[in-house]
Amino acid sequence: MTDLSAEAARTMFILDGWTQFIEYVDEQIKVQESIDNVESEQALFTAKGRLEVLRAVAAYEDTIKLMEEMEEYDASNL
């Protein structure tokens, strides 16, 4: 990740809109985790795909922070 894109991500994380978006994503994860309404194998795979995407979006901020920590660790251990 470049310094510019990491800075853009950090800026995004502090915005109210990001917080609201992640709250919405977290709500959708809870909805998608229920398989009560899945009526076919295809619907199950579709729901599983949606859930994977939602979880990846929900983890984006933590992923960026972890990448930055790893880069800092690597730089300090050279």
C-alpha positions in Angstrom: 0.0 0.0 0.0 1.4 3.4 -0.9 1.7 6.2 1.7 -0.9 8.2 -0.2 -3.5 5.4 -0.3 -2.9 4.6 3.4 -3.4 8.3 4.3 -6.6 8.4 2.3 -7.9 5.3 4.1 -7.0 6.8 7.5 -8.8 10.0 6.5 -11.9 7.9 5.5 -11.9 6.0 8.8 -12.5 9.1 10.9 -15.5 10.3 8.9 -19.0 9.9 10.3 -20.0 8.4 7.0 -17.5 5.5 7.4 -18.8 4.8 10.9 -22.4 4.7 9.6 -21.5 2.6 6.7 -19.7 0.0 8.9 -22.7 0.0 11.2 -24.9 -0.8 8.2 -22.5 -3.5 7.0 -22.4 -5.1 10.5 -26.3 -5.2 10.5 -26.3 -6.8 7.1 -23.8 -9.4 8.3 -26.2 -10.4 11.1 -29.1 -10.6 8.6 -27.0 -12.7 6.1 -25.8 -15.1 8.8 -29.3 -16.5 9.1 -29.9 -19.3 6.7 -33.5 -19.8 7.7 -34.8 -18.4 4.4 -32.4 -20.2 2.1 -34.4 -22.4 -0.2 -31.9 -23.9 -2.6 -28.3 -24.8 -3.0 -27.8 -21.8 -5.4 -29.3 -19.4 -2.8 -27.0 -20.8 -0.2 -23.9 -20.1 -2.3 -25.2 -16.7 -3.1 -25.8 -15.9 0.6 -22.3 -17.3 1.4 -20.7 -15.0 -1.2 -22.6 -11.9 0.1 -21.4 -12.7 3.6 -17.8 -13.1 2.6 -17.9 -9.7 0.9 -19.6 -8.0 3.9 -17.0 -9.5 6.2 -14.2 -8.3 4.0 -15.6 -4.7 4.0 -16.1 -4.8 7.8 -12.5 -5.9 8.3 -11.0 -3.3 5.9 -10.1 -0.8 8.6 -8.4 -3.4 10.7 -6.6 -4.8 7.7 -5.2 -1.4 6.8 -4.0 -0.8 10.4 -2.4 -4.2 10.5 -0.6 -3.6 7.2 0.7 -0.3 8.5 1.9 -1.9 11.8 3.7 -4.6 9.8 5.4 -2.0 7.5 6.5 -0.1 10.6 7.8 -3.2 12.2 9.7 -4.2 9.1 11.2 -0.8 8.7 12.4 -0.7 12.3 14.0 -4.2 12.0 16.1 -3.5 9.0 
